[in-house]
Amino acid sequence: MLRLVARRGYAATSVPDVIAAARVSRNAFYAQFADKEACFLAVCERDLPEMVDTIYTAAAEAGEDWREGLWLGLHAYLRWWQERPEYAQAYFVELPRAGERAVGQRDAAYRPFLDMLAALGARARLEDPSLPPLAASVPRLIVYGSTEFIAAEVRAGRAAGLVSAAADLYRYAVTLLTASRPPLPPGPASPPGSTG
């Protein structure tokens, strides 16, 4: 399923294609999966716990240095996807095209990353109490922004170079995690009663 979706796209991949490529019977397929969507969602979810463990293991080498932990974890994350280009194509490009349930599954998969970033933001504030409180939207901005950036790189055929984006994504994340909250500019774009 993963190989076929990465090469042909989710819409063009059929259950008979998967059965033929896997060299299993139709009954064997349907004993495991209700349909194509169920099989695809299962394969997209299968290795995510391993990837999260890889990130935590890498980041743990930094000890209490949250910036080093972010750098090591981010580098491990990008390397993990770079080493699995078919999985990256299926996950970042085809999964959002597979329907509402698939998008919901991907949104649920963001939870460990949101928690990691919230913890890093808290550690940054222990290190530097002058930092303002971490805005609740910051972990989401980092996760969603980074995910869309990676998806764009994969769509453009640059999955083999994902690690080269580590420095820019690191700076993006640190900037958001440590940013002050300047007041919004006056004018029609400001929400009524907004002070910042």
N, C-alpha and C positions, 0 to 999 in steps of 0.2 A: 504493500500500500504506500509506504513512504517513498520508495523509489519511483513508482508510477506517478504519484501525485507530483513529486518534484520535477519529473520530466514532462508530463503531459498537462498538469493542472488537475485540480479536484473535479471540476465539472466534466472533464473528458475521461476520467478514470471510472471504470465500471466494476461491479462485483465480479463478473466473468473474467475481466482482465486480471484482477487480483488473484482469483482462484487459479487461473492458468499460470501466472508468474510464480505463485507460491507452490504450485504442483500439489494442491490438496483438492478434495472433493467439495462439491457444493454443500453437502451435508456437514462436512467438517467446518466450513466457513460459518454456516448458520448456527452451528452448535456453540460457536464462540461469540458471534456478533449478530445483532438484529438486522443490520443493514450496513450500507457503505459508510454512512455518517458515523455509526457507532464504532466501526473499525478504525476510521480515520481519527476520531477523537481519542480512542484508546492509544493509538500509536503516537499521537502528539503529546500525550500526557505521560507515557511510559517512562521516559528517561529524565523527566524534570526533577524528581527528587535527587537523582545522582548529580545533576548540574548544580542544584542548590547546595548540596554537601561539598561539592568541589569549590564553590565560592567561599563558603564558611571556613573550609580547611585552609584555603589560601590566605584569607583575611586574618585568620587566627595567628599567623606567623608575625603579624605586626604588634601583637600584644595590645597595649593601651593606646597606641598612636592611631587615632581614628583616620587621619589622612592616609597613612600608609596602609591601613586596613582597607580603605576605599580603593586605593590604587591597586593593591594586590587582588582584591575581589573582582574589581572591574576587568582587570587584565585576564584573570582566570575565566570570567564569563565570556568575554569576547573570543578568547582562544578556544573555549569549549564549542562555541557555535562555528568558528572558523574551521575546526577539525571535522565538522559534520555538515557539509554544505547541502546535502539533500534534506537533512532534517531542518536546516535553516530555511530553505526554500519552502518546504511544506508548512513550517510553523509560522514564519513571519509573513509569507506572501499568500499561501493558499488557505490557511486556517480561517482568516477573517472572511474569506469568500464562501465558506462552507455553511453559513447560516447563523441564525441567532444563538442556537445552543453552543456552537463553536466559539462565538464571540464571548458568550458568558463563561465558558470554560477558560478562555485565555484571560479574561478579567479576574477570575478566581485565582489563576496562577500568578498574578501580580502580587498577591498578599505577602509572601515571604520577602519580596523586594521592598515593598512599602514598609514593612516592619524593620528591615535592615536599615533603611535610610532614616526612619524616625529614630532608631537607636543611635545612628551616627550623629544625627542632629543633636540629640541629647548629650552625647559624649563631647561634641564640640562646645556645647554651652557649659559643661563642667570644666573644660579646659579654659574657656574664655567667657566668664560670666557677663562680660559687657555686651555679648551678642544678644540681639532681641529674641523674644520667643520664636520658636520655629512655627511658621505658618502651616496650618494643616494641609494646605494644597501643595507644599513643596515636594514631599515624596512622590505625589502623583505627577507633578510636572516633570520630575527627573525620570520616573519610570516610563511615562507615556512618551515624553520627548525622545528619550534614548531608544525606546522600542521602535518608534516611527523612523528615526534615523537609521537604525540597523536594517529595518525592513526596506528602506529606500536603497541602501547599499546592496542588499541581497537581490532586490529587483533589478538593479543595474549590473548584476553579474560580478559584484566585488566582494562576495563572501570570503574569498581567499585572503583578503586584506583587512579583515575586521579589526585585528589587533592594532593595526596602524592608527586607528581612530581613538585608541585608549587615552592618549594625552588630552585630546580635545573634549572627550566625554568626561574625563576626570575634572578638568577645569570647569566645565558646565555644572557638574554636580556640586563641587566645592563652592562655586559662586552662589548657587541657590541655597545651599545648606548654611552659609555664613552671611547671607545678604541682610543688610538693614532694610527697613520698610519705609522708603521715602513716601511723603504724601503724594497723592494723585494730583495731576495737574488740574487747574480749574477749567471749566468749560463743559460743553454738552456730553463729553465722554465720561465725566465723573458721575458716579452714582449720587443721587440726592442725599444730602447730609453726610457725605463722605469727608473724612479728614485724613485718610491714608490707609 
